[in-house]
Amino acid sequence: MTKTVAAVAAPLAWSNWVLPRLKLELRGRTVANAGFATGYALAFHGRPNWLSASGLGYGLASAGVVAAGYGAAVAIPVLRERLDGFADRAPDVPFDEWIAIHIPIGTVYSEELIFRATLNPLLDNAFGPRGGALIGAATFGLWHIHPARAAGDSVLATIAATAAGGLVFDLLRRRTDSATAPALLHFALNAGGALAPHLAAAGSPSSRPASATVT
């Protein structure tokens, strides 16, 4: 039980206390998060099973559904206008770098290795599948307290939303015995959430040059 408590406490302390006090820029946070996740998985014997065929299949299918949803949102004018308002939330790094490096490594790799590959199986062993799923989801939600504060988002809403996402990610992990499926879905959600507002802003009337007026 002591090992399980430590496995729950370590990521919460890292995300909400240690990492913020390092005062790193995004590139530094990506490296630090990936390093912490790798060390955490080694210390608690994580098993991501990245090369799972079923994980890849379920992950690609889930990611495809998400991508289709974002595509529809960009295509529908009313939804595109709503997305346009989120375009200014991109971090202070090149957009391509954010999508290609910081989301997949700093967020997806780090969080899926910590939670779905390592913590959730430990919680299953200690509390059973149902208890493990609920505690794992709650811990995943609480991991986001400081990021929500830093972004100026509602902390309670963020915890609730990410905990719900954690339940879905864990369901995929259980279905495939792999962290690959939740990682692909996680990437689709986060990368799509970055790309869709960017595309919406590029396609909005206010972003287009004014037509020449013939007099």
Buried (B, 14 or more C-beta within 10 A) or exposed (E): EEEBEEBBEBBBEBBBEEBBEEEBEBBEBBEBBBEBBBEBBEEBEBEBBBEBEBBBBBBBEBBEEBBEBBBEBBEEEEBBEEBBEBBEEBBEBEEEBBBEBBBBBBBBBBBBBBBBBBBBBBBBEBBEEEEBBBBBBBBBBBBBBBBBBEEEBEBEEBBEBBBEBBBBBBBBBBEBBBBBBBBBBBBBBBBBBBBBBBBBBEBBEEEEEEEEEEE
